[in-house]
Amino acid sequence: MWHFVSECDHLSNEDINGFVFKEMKDWTDEQTDAHYHKFITELIAMASAKYFIGVSTTNVTYWVYFMRHLEAYDDTFELVDRPSNFKPW
């Protein structure tokens, strides 16, 4: 059984388009604080999850990989877009 969780439902300024970097300049202090609270919460959740499924095209995947506990063996970390010539870390 899988249980998927997200903080995305708790942030109003990213509801429609997701995260758009160039829009950050227009955010209020409260929106900026809410974004970073959500982002750090998600990083911690992904890094501590029993299984991580991600893609190699985002730097978030690499942050999560290096945040994982030393005993979180590689078989719990899966990249679904891995090219055939991919060299594991």
Secondary structure, DSSP 4 states (H G I P E B T S, - for coil): ------SGGG-GGGTTT---GGGGGG--HHHHHHHHHHHHHHHHHHHHSS-EEE-TTSHHHHHHHHHS-TTS-GGGEEETT--TTPPP-
